[in-house]
């Protein structure tokens, strides 16, 4: 049921009874394909009453030893070390998904058109994340992967120059897509909208040392502008405006393009399922 790789790690952090419960829960998730605590308790193969099984699951899912940092970090670190050499470049994607009443902010590492979840949190609100929440999920990942060269990428939700400046001060690279109504200024020129840049499919441009805010105290970054040409009958509706501290156009476009090769089926994300289970276990 559990691969030997995971078994070896889990045995270090869970006692025998807890490990058995985890195996049963994984088996139930694979068979029931739903995360309702009542349904899982009804089918949990333990010789006790259903209410007792429900309380057993609730207690198990709120164990401190099941925290992301204590249990998941050693596992994902070992997986990353197997596939990447220390000192090599990792592309780290930030993303947020609103699924029913759950609003999740997640940080993942991209590998071969897949996103491996590293750290995530449930936001106690609807809508977009703010700088404080973004820093909250990034800090543990940056500490965990300090032996690698990280490039943080994100869509237009993560367009803030404050986030870019914060990463730049830590000597981290980034590529963040900007909204077309963002203003920018080239050297010795006036501020203008990104949408005012003359661009059409198949064209790309790169501007160095531009400002994307009229607030004082922020440095200059680079701006990559790219509109993908028509391919196999499909045409992107608009151009990409990418704020980055990477030194050239092609590198910025290549790295950001990895977002669109990811398997992004959030409905089948194991991490999202488990987060919802934990939330229900705490509130029921």
VENHU-V994937 format. One line per field, one symbol per residue. ss: DSSP state (2 for helix, 1 for strand, 0 for the rest). psi: psi as a letter, one per 40 degrees, with the letter a starting at -180 (. if undefined). Layout:
# VENHU-V994937
ss->???
psi->???
This chain:
# VENHU-V994937
ss->00022222222220022222222222222222000022222220000002222222222220022202222222222222222000001111111111100111111111100111111111000000002222222222222200001111110222002222222220001111100000111000000112220000000111111110000000001111110000100100000111110000222222222222200002220222222222222220
psi->dhidddddddddeiidddddddddddddddddfifhddddddehghfiidddddddddddeehdeeidddddddddddddddehiheihhhhhhihhhhbehhhhihihhhffihhhdiiihhfiiaiiiddddddddddddddfeeihhhhiiaedfehdddddddddefiiihhhiieeiiihihfiiiiideehhiiheiiihhifiheieiieiaiaihhhhhhihhfehhidiihhhhieieidddddddddddeeihfgddehdddddddddddddd.
